[in-house]
Amino acid sequence: MDIETLRTFDLFEGMSDEELTRKLELFEPIRRMAGERVTKKDDFGYSLFLVIAGRLSVDAGDGVIAEVGAGDFFGEVSLVTGEKRNATVTALETCDLAKIMMWDFDELLTEHPVLAARIKAIVDERTAS
């Protein structure tokens, strides 16, 4: 992954190349094949995932409620609220993801209040529905 990939995510809008370069090391690239689960509903959530390529289904327990793809992210609700995962996310095809762990995510939000505000607004929106 490189800074141009990070720039495709609205979350990082306004960050300088220098800031993005420093943040790259916080993300671990992972690949999931079709049918592989990435997160499981009711598990504790310790990471957020950026979708670099591929499509994944989001199942809240009563069936698929959404699909996510390149440019999307998931896992933030557990990190912000401290609650267990609210959905199971499964790869629909080969997916390239970037994972950031909770402690690195917290550091990122502390250093970037604008990003923290964006994440809070997204979590509020996703938990309201």
Contact map, one row per residue, 1 for C-alpha under 8 A:
111011000000000000000001000010000000000000000000000000000000000000000000000000000000000000000000000000000000000000000000000000000
111111000000000000001001000000000000000000000000000000000000000000000000000000000000000000000000000000000000000000000000000000000
111111100000000010011001000000000000000000000000000000000000000000000000000000000000000000000000000000000000000000000000000000000
011111110000000000000000000000000000000000000000000000000000000000000000000000000000000000000000000000000000000000000000000000000
111111111000000000000000000000000000000000000000000100000000000000000000000000000000000000000000000000000000000000000000000000000
111111111001000000010000000000000000000000000000000000000000000000000000000000000000000000000000000000000000000000000000000000000
001111111101100000000000000000000000000000000000000000000000000000000000000000000000000000000000000000000000000000000000000000000
000111111100000000000000000000000000000000000000000000000000000000000010000000000000000000000000000000000000000000000000000000000
000011111111100000000000000000000000000000000000000000000000000000000011000000000000000000000000000000000000000000000000000000000
000000111111100000000000000000000000000000000000000000000000000000000000000000000000000000000000000000000000000000000000000000000
000000001111100000000000000000000000000000000000000000000000000000000000000000000000000000000000000000000000000000100110000000000
000001101111111000010000000000000000000000000000000000000000000000000000000000000000000000000000000000000000000000100000000000000
000000101111111000000000000000000000000000000000000000000000000000000000000000000000000000000000000000000000000000000000000000000
000000000001111100000000000000000000000000000000000000000000000000000000000000000000000000000000000000000000000000000000000000000
000000000001111110110000000000000000000000000000000000000000000000000000000000000000000000000000000000000000000000000000000000000
000000000000011111110000000000000000000000000000000000000000000000000000000000000000000000000000000000000000000000000000000000000
001000000000001111111000000000000000000000000000000000000000000000000000000000000000000000000000000000000000000000000000000000000
000000000000000111111100000000000000000000000000000000000000000000000000000000000000000000000000000000000000000000000000000000000
000000000000001111111110000000000000000000000000000000000000000000000000000000000000000000000000000000000000000000000000000000000
001001000001001111111111000000000000000000000000000000000000000000000000000000000000000000000000000000000000000000000000000000000
011000000000000011111111100000000000000000000000000000000000000000000000000000000000000000000000000000000000000000000000000000000
000000000000000001111111100000000000000000000000000000000000000000000000000000000000000000000000000000000000000000000000000000000
000000000000000000111111111000000000000000000000000000000000000000000000000000000000000000000000000000000001000000000000000000000
111000000000000000011111111000000000000000000000000000000000000000000000000000000000000000000000000000000000000000000000000000000
000000000000000000001111111100000000000000000000000000000000000000000000000000000000000000000000000000000000000000000000000000000
000000000000000000000011111100000000000000000000000000000000000000000000000000000000000000000000000110010000000000000000000000000
000000000000000000000011111110000000000000000000000000000000000000000000000000000000000000000000011110000000000000000000000000000
000000000000000000000000111111000000000000000000000000000000000000000000000000000000000000000000011100000000000000000000000000000
100000000000000000000000001111100000000000000000000000000000000000000000000000000000000000000001111000000000000000000000000000000
000000000000000000000000000111110000000000000000000000000000000000000000000000000000000000000001111000000000000000000000000000000
000000000000000000000000000011111000000000000000000000000000000000000000000000000000000000000111100000000000000000000000000000000
000000000000000000000000000001111101110000000000000000000000000000000000000000000000000000100111100000000000000000000000000000000
000000000000000000000000000000111111000000000000000000000000000000000000000000000000000000111110000000000000000000000000000000000
000000000000000000000000000000011111000000000000000000000000000000000000000000000000000001111110000000000000000000000000000000000
000000000000000000000000000000001111100000000000000000000000000000000000000000000000000001111000000000000000000000000000000000000
000000000000000000000000000000011111110000000000000000000000000000000000000000000000000001100000000000000000000000000000000000000
000000000000000000000000000000010011111100000000000000000000000000000000000000000000000111100000000000000000000000000000000000000
000000000000000000000000000000010001111100000000000000000000000000000000000000000000000111100000000000000000000000000000000000000
000000000000000000000000000000000000111110100000000000000000000000000000000000000000101111000000000000000000000000000000000000000
000000000000000000000000000000000000111111100000000000000000000000000000000000000000101110000000000000000000000000000000000000000
000000000000000000000000000000000000001111100000000000000001100000000000000000000001111100000000000000000000000000000000000000000
000000000000000000000000000000000000000111110000000000000000000000000000000000000001111000000000000000000000000000000000000000000
000000000000000000000000000000000000001111111000000000000000000000000000000000000001100000000000000000000000000000000000000000000
000000000000000000000000000000000000000001111100000000000000000000000000000001000011100000000000000000000000000000000000000000000
000000000000000000000000000000000000000000111110000000000000000000000000001001100111100000000000000000000000000000000000000000000
000000000000000000000000000000000000000000011111000000000000000000000000000001100000000000000000000011000000000000000000000000000
000000000000000000000000000000000000000000001111100000000000000000000000001100100000000000000000001111001000000000000000000000000
000000000000000000000000000000000000000000000111110000000000000000000000111100100000000000000000001111001000000000000000000000000
000000000000000000000000000000000000000000000011111000000000000000000000111000000000000000000000111100000000000000000000000000000
000000000000000000000000000000000000000000000001111100000000000000000111110000000000000000000000111000000000000000000000000000000
000000000000000000000000000000000000000000000000111111000000000000011111100000000000000000000011110000000000000000000000000000000
000010000000000000000000000000000000000000000000011111000000000000001110000000000000000000000011110000000000000000000000000000000
000000000000000000000000000000000000000000000000001111100000000000001100000000000000000000000111100000000000000000000000000000000
000000000000000000000000000000000000000000000000001111110000000000001100000000000000000000111111000000000000000000000000000000000
000000000000000000000000000000000000000000000000000011111000000000111100000000000000000000111110000000000000000000000000000000000
000000000000000000000000000000000000000000000000000001111100000000111000000000000000000011111010000000000000000000000000000000000
000000000000000000000000000000000000000000000000000000111110000111110000000000000000000011110000000000000000000000000000000000000
000000000000000000000000000000000000000000000000000000011111000111110000000000000000001111000000000000000000000000000000000000000
000000000000000000000000000000000000000000000000000000001111111111000000000000000000001110000000000000000000000000000000000000000
000000000000000000000000000000000000000010000000000000000111111110000000000000000000011100000000000000000000000000000000000000000
000000000000000000000000000000000000000010000000000000000011111100000000000000000000001100000000000000000000000000000000000000000
000000000000000000000000000000000000000000000000000000000011111100000000000000000000000000000000000000000000000000000000000000000
000000000000000000000000000000000000000000000000000000000011111110000000000000000000000000000000000000000000000000000000000000000
000000000000000000000000000000000000000000000000000000001111111111100000000000000000000000000000000000000000000000000000000000000
000000000000000000000000000000000000000000000000000000001111001111100000000000000000000000000000000000000000000000000000000000000
000000000000000000000000000000000000000000000000000000001110000111110000000000000000000000000000000000000000000000000000000000000
000000000000000000000000000000000000000000000000000000111100000111111000000000000000000000000000000000000000000000000000000000000
000000000000000000000000000000000000000000000000001000111100000001111101100000000000000000000000000000000000000000000000000000000
000000000000000000000000000000000000000000000000001111110000000000111111000000000000000000000000000000000000000000000000000000000
000000000000000000000000000000000000000000000000011111100000000000011111000000000000000000000000000000000000000000000000000000000
000000011000000000000000000000000000000000000000011100000000000000001111100000000000000000000000000000000000000000000000000000000
000000001000000000000000000000000000000000000000011000000000000000011111110000000000000000000000000000000000000000000000000000000
000000000000000000000000000000000000000000000001111000000000000000010011111100000000000000000000000000000000000000000000000000000
000000000000000000000000000000000000000000000001110000000000000000000001111110000000000000000000000000000000000000000000000000000
000000000000000000000000000000000000000000001011100000000000000000000000111111100000100000000000000000000000000000000000000000000
000000000000000000000000000000000000000000000011000000000000000000000000111111110000000000000000000000000000000000000010001000000
000000000000000000000000000000000000000000000000000000000000000000000000011111111110110000000000000000000000000000000000001001100
000000000000000000000000000000000000000000011100000000000000000000000000001111111111110000000000000000000000000000000000000000000
000000000000000000000000000000000000000000001111000000000000000000000000001111111110000000000000000001000000000000000000000000000
000000000000000000000000000000000000000000000000000000000000000000000000000111111100000000000000000000000000000000000001001000000
000000000000000000000000000000000000000000000000000000000000000000000000000011111110000000000000000000000000000000000000000000000
000000000000000000000000000000000000000000001000000000000000000000000000000011111111000000000000000000000000000000000000000000000
000000000000000000000000000000000000000000011000000000000000000000000000000011101111100000000000000000000000000000000000000000000
000000000000000000000000000000000000000011111000000000000000000000000000000001000111110000000000000000000000000000000000000000000
000000000000000000000000000000000000001111111000000000000000000000000000001011000011111100000000000000000000000000000000000000000
000000000000000000000000000000000000000011000000000000000001000000000000000011000001111100000000000000000000000000000000000000000
000000000000000000000000000000000000001111000000000000000111100000000000000000000000111110000000000000000000000000000000000000000
000000000000000000000000000000000000111110000000000000000111100000000000000000000000111111000000000000000000000000000000000000000
000000000000000000000000000000000000111100000000000000011110000000000000000000000000001111100000000000000000000000000000000000000
000000000000000000000000000000000111111000000000000000011100000000000000000000000000000111110000000000000000000000000000000000000
000000000000000000000000000000011111110000000000000001111000000000000000000000000000000011111110000000000000000000000000000000000
000000000000000000000000000000001110000000000000000001111000000000000000000000000000000001111100000000000000000000000000000000000
000000000000000000000000000000001110000000000000000001110000000000000000000000000000000000111110000000000000000000000000000000000
000000000000000000000000000000111100000000000000000011100000000000000000000000000000000000111111000000000000000000000000000000000
000000000000000000000000000000111100000000000000001111110000000000000000000000000000000000101111100000000000000000000000000000000
000000000000000000000000000011110000000000000000001111000000000000000000000000000000000000000111110000000000000000000000000000000
000000000000000000000000000011110000000000000000111110000000000000000000000000000000000000000011111000000000000000000000000000000
000000000000000000000000001111000000000000000000111100000000000000000000000000000000000000000001111100000000000000000000000000000
000000000000000000000000001111000000000000000011110000000000000000000000000000000000000000000000111110000000000000000000000000000
000000000000000000000000011100000000000000000011100000000000000000000000000000000000000000000000011111011000000000000000000000000
000000000000000000000000011000000000000000000111000000000000000000000000000000000000000000000000001111111000000000000000000000000
000000000000000000000000000000000000000000000111000000000000000000000000000000100000000000000000000111111100000000000000000000000
000000000000000000000000000000000000000000000000000000000000000000000000000000000000000000000000000011111110000000000000000000000
000000000000000000000000010000000000000000000000000000000000000000000000000000000000000000000000000111111111000000000000000000000
000000000000000000000000000000000000000000000011000000000000000000000000000000000000000000000000000111111111100000000000000000000
000000000000000000000000000000000000000000000000000000000000000000000000000000000000000000000000000001111111110000000000000000000
000000000000000000000000000000000000000000000000000000000000000000000000000000000000000000000000000000111111111000000000000000000
000000000000000000000010000000000000000000000000000000000000000000000000000000000000000000000000000000011111111100000000000000000
000000000000000000000000000000000000000000000000000000000000000000000000000000000000000000000000000000001111111110110000000000000
000000000000000000000000000000000000000000000000000000000000000000000000000000000000000000000000000000000111111110010000000000000
000000000000000000000000000000000000000000000000000000000000000000000000000000000000000000000000000000000011111110000000000000000
000000000000000000000000000000000000000000000000000000000000000000000000000000000000000000000000000000000001111111110000000000000
000000000000000000000000000000000000000000000000000000000000000000000000000000000000000000000000000000000000111111111000000000000
000000000000000000000000000000000000000000000000000000000000000000000000000000000000000000000000000000000000000111111100000000000
000000000011000000000000000000000000000000000000000000000000000000000000000000000000000000000000000000000000100111111110000000000
000000000000000000000000000000000000000000000000000000000000000000000000000000000000000000000000000000000000110111111111000000000
000000000000000000000000000000000000000000000000000000000000000000000000000000000000000000000000000000000000000011111111100000000
000000000010000000000000000000000000000000000000000000000000000000000000000000000000000000000000000000000000000001111111110000000
000000000010000000000000000000000000000000000000000000000000000000000000000100000000000000000000000000000000000000111111111000000
000000000000000000000000000000000000000000000000000000000000000000000000000000010000000000000000000000000000000000011111111100000
000000000000000000000000000000000000000000000000000000000000000000000000000000000000000000000000000000000000000000001111111110000
000000000000000000000000000000000000000000000000000000000000000000000000000000000000000000000000000000000000000000000111111111000
000000000000000000000000000000000000000000000000000000000000000000000000000110010000000000000000000000000000000000000011111111100
000000000000000000000000000000000000000000000000000000000000000000000000000000000000000000000000000000000000000000000001111111110
000000000000000000000000000000000000000000000000000000000000000000000000000000000000000000000000000000000000000000000000111111111
000000000000000000000000000000000000000000000000000000000000000000000000000010000000000000000000000000000000000000000000011111111
000000000000000000000000000000000000000000000000000000000000000000000000000010000000000000000000000000000000000000000000001111111
000000000000000000000000000000000000000000000000000000000000000000000000000000000000000000000000000000000000000000000000000111111
000000000000000000000000000000000000000000000000000000000000000000000000000000000000000000000000000000000000000000000000000011111
